[in-house]
Amino acid sequence: MSADSLKREAAARALDFVEPGMRLGLGTGSTAKHFVALLGERVRAGLDVVGVPTSEATRADAEAAGIRLATLDEVPALDLTVDGADEIAPDLSAIKGGGGALLREKIVAAASARMIVIADEAKWVDTLGRFPLPVEVVPFGLTPTLRAVEAAAQAAGCPGPARLRRTAEGHAFVTDGGHFILDLALGRIADPAGLADRLAAVPGVVEHGLFIGLVRLAVIAGASGVRIETAPSF
Ligand SMILES: O=C[C@H](O)[C@H](O)[C@H](O)COP(=O)(O)O
């Protein structure tokens, strides 16, 4: 089965957690895109929910699917967010931001009573860090911020180079919030919480892609089927 089919299976299973009247955070990326499409089918069949998209791309997909949308200012407390991930570990800590949407994704997740991550088996890892960690930074002072981000990783025991993310055309990638992304190649993050604290303390860092204590349930689709992994308080 292709990775894309597995992503769709995970997305389909996550629909079981959606109830009428829910206020939903809608994630970003190729897996979340399946969820939005499948949710749209339910909405067109009569399900009443309201969604808050985590990116302009998801906003466009959700609008096309016929899902009623709101902003977080209109609906500040959400029932459930369903989103993808770049890596997820057994304690349900995760790396997100491969698509550059980590800032809005984290704001929406933090405003949600529960967050479900949907992923194919390849995203399930023993230890986070093989996927380069996205760090969203303001363009002003990029070089000292990049150096400080590398120093923060070194101090957290996982040194690695930070690279400015670029588009295929070679321009700096710009997020929906007008920021840049540094991708931090660490290999193995032994202490995600310690690294998160150090990155958050760097002036110029807007947000990082470590999601710690936010994910309550993961739907993981593999060749042998779909399984549910839960955090203690789901
Ligand atoms: O910024 C993007 C998001 O964090 C995505 O949810 C993440 O990169 C996973 O994307 P995909 O489902 O395409 O692998």
The ligand as an SDF file (V2000), in Angstrom:
LIG
                    3D

 14 13  0  0  0  0  0  0  0  0999 V2000
    3.9060   22.3460    8.4680 O   0  0  0  0  0  0  0  0  0  0  0  0
    3.3780   21.2770    8.1710 C   0  0  0  0  0  0  0  0  0  0  0  0
    2.7820   20.3570    9.1140 C   0  0  0  0  0  0  0  0  0  0  0  0
    3.3800   20.3150   10.3760 O   0  0  0  0  0  0  0  0  0  0  0  0
    2.4700   18.9730    8.5970 C   0  0  0  0  0  0  0  0  0  0  0  0
    1.4190   18.4900    9.3640 O   0  0  0  0  0  0  0  0  0  0  0  0
    3.6350   17.9990    8.6400 C   0  0  0  0  0  0  0  0  0  0  0  0
    4.7320   18.5300    7.9310 O   0  0  0  0  0  0  0  0  0  0  0  0
    3.2570   16.6260    8.0750 C   0  0  0  0  0  0  0  0  0  0  0  0
    2.9370   16.7780    6.7350 O   0  0  0  0  0  0  0  0  0  0  0  0
    2.5800   15.5340    5.8250 P   0  0  0  0  0  0  0  0  0  0  0  0
    1.3020   14.9770    6.2980 O   0  0  0  0  0  0  0  0  0  0  0  0
    2.5100   16.1090    4.4380 O   0  0  0  0  0  0  0  0  0  0  0  0
    3.7170   14.5420    5.9470 O   0  0  0  0  0  0  0  0  0  0  0  0
  1  2  2  0
  2  3  1  0
  3  4  1  0
  3  5  1  0
  5  6  1  0
  5  7  1  0
  7  8  1  0
  7  9  1  0
  9 10  1  0
 10 11  1  0
 11 12  2  0
 11 13  1  0
 11 14  1  0
M  END
$$$$
